[in-house]
Every structure is written in structure tokens, then in C-alpha cells.
Amino acid sequence: MTTTDTLDHVTTSVARRVRRGYEADFVDWTDRGMKLVRTSPGFLGGGWLGGSGESNDYHVVYRFETHDHLDAWLRSDARRDWLGTGRPIADDVVTHRLSGVEGWFEPQSDRTDAVRVIGGPPPRWKQAVSIGVAFYAVSLLVNIVLTPHLTDLNVAVRTAVVVMMCTPLMVYVVMPFVTARLRRWLAPRS
């Protein structure tokens, strides 16, 4: 796989508001949809996250090799028929299509502190600086706290442990924090 191929990958996330009392039906319906999308050409993976607290919003995420593969799934009769069976269960609230690291710079819902950009994501160089700041902070923390305890592991295992610790920390904690702090610089008001 070339770098260009990786940049063509696209992820779509759909927030759905589940009607009260239909949560179990939603899970069954979504699982049927996940089985169906797995048969779609170019499908790379997906899943869903349940609502938390009093929220009845669920998030379904799909990843495809290319925008064309995603578009084929979105236009498919199988998807249309499956969606029709879910109308009594949930309503689509918002849909996002993301490719590359731009997902860190686009809001996922009205409750996020991600950078809100009217004309698209910030320029690549600003994205690179933001990711570099976040990566430096996570790398420094891991090198101070974690790696001294991993010296007995071989380099491949040690690297795997560090990556498994850093990735969720970057995606769910550090990048949202950094992009929220750099919001005015990333997307200055005109």
C-alpha cells in the first residue's frame, strides 16, 4: 500500500438519536447493518458507540478504502432497505465524512471543542504543528513514566506497548485538548 492509498481512506460517522425504549432494538438493527456493510467492496472496518448518561445518541463509524467505495455503499439498495427498517427506532442527527487527520480538526457533534472551520480543515502545515505539539507531549510523558519500566522487553514488544498506550491518549485526550487550545490560531476569524 502506498502513502497515496492511505490518504484515500475515508471514514464516515453517523450520530443517531435512539427513541426511548428502543435501545436493544437499535443494537440489533445496527449489528445487522454492520454485517451487511462488511459485504460491501472496499469496507475496512467499523463499529458503534452507545450513548452515555442521559444521552440517547449513538455513533456508528464506517471506514472505506476510497470515497468511491463509500459512495457505492451509501447508494446501495441493500443499505436503503436496511435503513428503512430502522426508521421506527432512531433518527439520524448528524453525519460526517473524514479522511486523513482532518478528523482531529473537524467537530464531531455540537458538544465538541474541536476546531470549527467554515471553509474546511486548517492548512496541512498548521495540522502538522498541532500534531507535533501533541505528539511531543505524549512522547515526553511516555518516556518519563512508562518506558523505564519496559527495559526488559525486546524493542518490538516495547514499541507495541508504547503505541497501544499513545494512540488512544492522542486521539481521545491530547488532540482534542490541543486543537481546542489552538482553535483561534488554526481557524482565525476573517
C-alpha positions as CSV (number, residue, x, y, z in Angstrom):
1,M,0.0,0.0,0.0
2,T,1.4,3.4,-0.9
3,T,1.0,6.6,1.1
4,T,-1.4,7.9,-1.5
5,D,-3.6,4.8,-0.9
6,T,-3.7,5.5,2.8
7,L,-4.7,9.2,2.2
8,D,-7.6,8.0,0.1
9,H,-9.2,6.1,3.0
10,V,-12.4,7.7,4.2
11,T,-14.3,7.4,7.5
12,T,-17.9,8.4,7.9
13,S,-19.6,8.7,11.3
14,V,-23.3,8.9,11.9
15,A,-24.9,10.1,15.1
16,R,-28.3,8.6,15.6
17,R,-30.8,9.5,18.3
18,V,-32.5,6.3,19.5
19,R,-36.1,6.6,20.7
20,R,-36.5,5.8,24.4
21,G,-37.2,2.1,25.0
22,Y,-35.7,1.1,21.6
23,E,-32.1,0.8,22.7
24,A,-32.0,-3.1,22.4
25,D,-33.8,-2.9,19.0
26,F,-31.2,-0.3,17.9
27,V,-28.3,-2.6,18.9
28,D,-29.8,-5.5,16.9
29,W,-30.6,-3.3,13.9
30,T,-27.1,-1.7,14.0
31,D,-25.5,-5.2,14.2
32,R,-27.5,-6.3,11.2
33,G,-26.2,-3.2,9.3
34,M,-22.6,-3.9,10.3
35,K,-23.0,-7.5,8.9
36,L,-24.4,-6.0,5.7
37,V,-21.7,-3.3,5.2
38,R,-19.0,-6.0,5.7
39,T,-20.0,-7.4,2.3
40,S,-19.5,-4.0,0.6
41,P,-16.4,-3.7,-1.6
42,G,-13.7,-1.5,-0.1
43,F,-15.0,-1.8,3.5
44,L,-12.2,-1.7,6.0
45,G,-14.0,-1.8,9.3
46,G,-16.5,-0.1,11.6
47,G,-18.4,-0.2,14.8
48,W,-20.7,1.8,17.1
49,L,-20.5,3.5,20.5
50,G,-23.5,3.7,22.8
51,G,-24.9,6.7,24.5
52,S,-23.7,7.8,27.8
53,G,-25.5,9.1,30.8
54,E,-28.8,10.6,29.8
55,S,-27.8,10.8,26.1
56,N,-29.7,8.6,23.7
57,D,-27.2,9.5,20.9
58,Y,-25.3,6.6,19.4
59,H,-22.4,6.9,17.0
60,V,-21.8,4.5,14.1
61,V,-18.5,4.6,12.3
62,Y,-17.6,3.1,8.9
63,R,-14.2,3.1,7.1
64,F,-13.7,2.5,3.4
65,E,-10.7,2.3,1.1
66,T,-11.9,5.2,-1.1
67,H,-14.6,7.8,-1.4
68,D,-15.9,5.8,-4.4
69,H,-16.3,2.7,-2.2
70,L,-18.2,4.7,0.5
71,D,-20.4,6.3,-2.1
72,A,-21.3,2.9,-3.6
73,W,-22.3,1.7,-0.1
74,L,-24.3,4.9,0.5
75,R,-26.2,4.5,-2.8
76,S,-26.8,0.7,-2.5
77,D,-30.2,-0.8,-2.4
78,A,-29.1,-3.1,0.5
79,R,-28.3,0.0,2.6
80,R,-31.5,1.8,1.6
81,D,-33.6,-1.3,2.6
82,W,-31.7,-1.7,5.9
83,L,-32.2,2.0,6.8
84,G,-35.9,1.7,6.1
85,T,-36.2,-1.0,8.8
86,G,-34.7,1.4,11.4
87,R,-37.0,4.4,10.9
88,P,-39.2,3.5,13.9
89,I,-36.1,3.0,16.1
90,A,-33.8,6.0,15.6
91,D,-33.3,9.3,13.7
92,D,-30.0,10.4,12.0
93,V,-28.8,13.5,13.8
94,V,-25.5,14.3,12.0
95,T,-23.2,12.7,9.5
96,H,-19.5,13.4,9.0
97,R,-17.1,12.3,6.3
98,L,-13.5,12.4,7.2
99,S,-10.2,11.5,5.5
100,G,-6.7,11.6,6.9
101,V,-6.0,13.5,10.1
102,E,-8.6,16.2,9.3
103,G,-10.9,14.4,11.6
104,W,-9.0,15.9,14.5
105,F,-9.8,19.3,13.2
106,E,-13.5,18.9,12.5
107,P,-16.3,18.9,15.0
108,Q,-18.0,15.5,15.6
109,S,-21.0,17.0,17.3
110,D,-22.3,20.2,18.7
111,R,-20.8,19.3,22.1
112,T,-17.1,19.1,20.9
113,D,-14.4,21.6,21.4
114,A,-12.7,20.7,18.1
115,V,-11.8,23.4,15.7
116,R,-14.9,24.7,13.8
117,V,-13.8,25.6,10.3
118,I,-16.2,27.0,7.8
119,G,-14.0,26.5,4.7
120,G,-12.6,23.1,5.6
121,P,-9.8,22.0,7.8
122,P,-6.8,24.2,8.6
123,P,-3.8,24.1,6.2
124,R,-1.6,21.0,6.4
125,W,1.3,22.9,8.0
126,K,-0.9,24.0,10.9
127,Q,-2.2,20.5,11.3
128,A,1.4,19.2,11.3
129,V,2.4,21.8,14.0
130,S,-0.7,20.8,16.1
131,I,0.0,17.1,15.8
132,G,3.7,17.7,16.6
133,V,2.8,19.6,19.8
134,A,0.5,16.8,20.9
135,F,3.0,14.1,19.9
136,Y,5.8,15.8,21.8
137,A,3.7,16.0,25.0
138,V,2.6,12.3,24.8
139,S,6.1,11.1,23.9
140,L,7.7,13.0,26.7
141,L,5.1,11.7,29.2
142,V,5.5,8.1,28.0
143,N,9.4,8.3,28.0
144,I,9.3,9.6,31.6
145,V,6.6,7.4,33.1
146,L,6.3,4.2,31.0
147,T,9.5,3.3,29.1
148,P,11.7,2.9,32.2
149,H,9.5,0.0,33.3
150,L,9.7,-1.7,29.8
151,T,13.5,-2.0,29.5
152,D,13.4,-5.8,29.9
153,L,11.1,-6.2,26.8
154,N,12.5,-6.5,23.3
155,V,12.2,-3.5,21.1
156,A,9.3,-4.8,19.1
157,V,7.2,-5.6,22.1
158,R,8.2,-2.4,23.9
159,T,7.2,-0.4,20.8
160,A,3.9,-2.2,20.5
161,V,3.1,-1.4,24.2
162,V,4.0,2.3,23.7
163,V,1.9,2.6,20.5
164,M,-1.1,0.9,22.2
165,M,-0.8,3.4,25.1
166,C,-0.1,6.5,23.0
167,T,-2.7,6.1,20.3
168,P,-5.9,6.3,22.4
169,L,-4.3,9.0,24.5
170,M,-3.5,11.1,21.4
171,V,-6.9,10.5,19.8
172,Y,-9.3,10.9,22.7
173,V,-7.4,13.2,25.1
174,V,-4.4,15.1,23.8
175,M,-5.5,16.1,20.2
176,P,-9.0,17.4,21.3
177,F,-7.2,19.3,24.1
178,V,-4.6,20.8,21.8
179,T,-7.0,21.7,19.0
180,A,-9.3,23.4,21.5
181,R,-6.4,25.4,22.8
182,L,-5.1,26.3,19.3
183,R,-8.6,27.0,17.9
184,R,-8.0,30.7,17.2
185,W,-4.7,30.0,15.5
186,L,-6.0,27.1,13.5
187,A,-9.1,28.9,12.3
188,P,-8.6,32.7,12.7
189,R,-11.7,34.8,12.2
190,S,-11.6,36.7,8.9
